[in-house]
Amino acid sequence: MSWDVLVINYYGSPPKDFAEVPVDHSPDPLGPAIDVREAINKHLPGVDWSDRTWGFYEGDGFSIEFNAGKDDPIHTIMLHLRGGGDAIEALLRFANPNKWSLLDCSTGDFIDPENPSYEGWDSFQEYRDKVVGNYDQDDNCSM
């Protein structure tokens, strides 16, 4: 279970409402794969790119998986976040200087780099904790 965020290149100016983006619209690529990995590493050191299509970052209480795919250039990256802590700060650390936009897949809204909403991240953690709590209760009842 993860909170998913899509990295898209709108040069820092994503559409106000993603639902209004034409279906056939394709944003510009993030860039050549090697340049994208370097751009992420420059601002978020410590991403493990042992598998060039999947990066892994271990933050303070959270982790981020970078699903960059096999395409070169890279058009988008799907991020899978787990844990707690301030994961959004880590996302903004590499997205903002590269002028990449972050789409919160749970809310359908772009994360505002100037005033980021924690709604999706907080909701994910609440849901995860509820599911884990229910699982623990079910497990204890069967003993």
FENSULLIN-V319134 format. One line per field, one symbol per residue. phi: phi as a letter, one per 30 degrees, with the letter a starting at -180 (. if undefined). psi: psi as a letter, one per 30 degrees, with the letter a starting at -180 (. if undefined). Layout:
BEGIN
phi: ???
psi: ???
END
This chain:
BEGIN
phi: .bccbccbcchibdddbddddeeddbddddkeedddddddddcbdjddcecdcbcbbccdjbbbcccdicdbdddbbccccbjbicddedddecdedchccccdddcicdddddbddceddddedddeddddddddddddddd
psi: klkkkkkkjghgilkejfffkkegkjllleakeeeeeeeeeefikgkjhejffjlkkjaigllkkjjfafkjlkelkkkjklbaaieeeeefefeeffhkkjjjfefglkkjffikkgeeeeeeeeeeeeeeeeeeeeeeff.
END
